[in-house]
Each structure stands twice: as structure tokens, then as C-alpha cells.
Amino acid sequence: MNSPRPYSPVPGPGQSLTERRKAATQLDIARAACALFAEHGPDATTAEDIARRAGVALRTFYRYFRSKQDAVAPLLAGGGDEWRALLAAEEPGVALGPAIERAVRGALSLPGGEEGLEWTRGLLRAAEEDPALRAVWFRVNQESEDRLVPVLGRLAGEGADPLDVRLLAAAATDAIRVALEVWAATDAPVAGPGSPAETAVRCLRTLTASMPLVTGA
């Protein structure tokens, strides 16, 4: 993974006030970690530094995260939360190809999202030299793919082949992941040609061009 505005987790239905506060604290820590990684790099940043910047005790940091790299997971995961929520709002039986494209474009083009995308670019660049940070990125994407399967299954309907649903979830997740990685390695803008939204849709169309749930075959 992994939102414009900047990226923030989408509250789950029925989430209690305590759970919302925990999520807000996690996001504060994630933003602090991202800022420090951008300023000093992961190697020169400690968990203590992140806790101090976030205004929490070190024990609070470790209550939520296992490592300094793990602290950025909520920030990276927010993008997946955003676009799955947009897709989940579609009605069952909708044409899946266009629906997925709408959700991807919507999540990657939300007003005020430039800062979140630039944070993601900085994290992905830092991950090139940090295996632990790369591992967090891949884990976030795998979790996003797993959560996408039931969303697509509901939209595709009861008669859909579970394998087709699973493959479409993998393709959609990888389209966004690859698009963000390619974009992060450049100085391309956050909107317009070369942007994450445009590149993700291009990847999506290439990866799903022959998939039955998209073509209707």
C-alpha cells in the first residue's frame, strides 16, 4: 500500500470512541515516523525520536508498533482503505472494470491529497535502501488484497468463480502498487499525465484485459 488528504484510515462501522482514538494515535505516530524518515532517513531515526515527535510515551509507541518501520503502516494502508470504501459503495452487478477504475481514480485524485501522495513517494524512496520498510510495504499490500476479495465477491455476485475474484483482487492491488512504485521513482506530478491515478488505470487495464469478470466472457 496503502490516502490523499493525506492518507488516513477509514473508520470501520460501529467503531467505538476508544477505537477511534487508538486509530488517531496510530496515525499521529505514523505521520511523525514519515516526517522523520524524510528528514533524516530510517537509519538515523529511532523509535524514541518518533515517539517524541508524536508526543507519546515510548511504551505507547511499542503498544501499537513492533518497530520504527512498522510505524508507517497506517499511513501506507490508508490508500487501500479509501479505494476499497469507494468500490464497496457500488451496487452488486455493476460492470467491475469501470467500477474499479472509478474507485482507483477517486482515491488517488481526492482534493487535498497531494501531501499524502508525496509522503508515499518519500517512503517508497526510503524503502529502496531499507529492507524492513519494504517488508512493511509488501505486507500492507497483501493485507489490502485480502480485504478486497470479499468486496469484489459481493459485487460480482454469488455465481462468480472464486478463483476469478481472487485473481482480480490480486491484479487490482498490484496495479496500484506498481503504479505508485513507478511514480515514486520519478518527479512526475500528483495529477495529470504520469500521475499515480493515470498510471494505476493504465496498469489496471493491462492486467485485467483478459479477465472474465472484466470482459464478461
Secondary structure, DSSP 4 states (H G I P E B T S, - for coil): ----SS--PPPPTT--HHHHHHHHHHHHHHHHHHHHHHHH-STT--HHHHHHHHT--HHHHHHH-SSTGGGGHHHHHHHHHHHHHHHHTSPTT--HHHHHHHHHHHHHS-TT-HHHHHHHHHHHHHHTT-HHHHHHHHHHHHHHHHHHHHHHHHHH-TTS-HHHHHHHHHHHHHHHHHHHHHHHTS---SSSTTSHHHHHHHHHHHHHTT-HHHH--
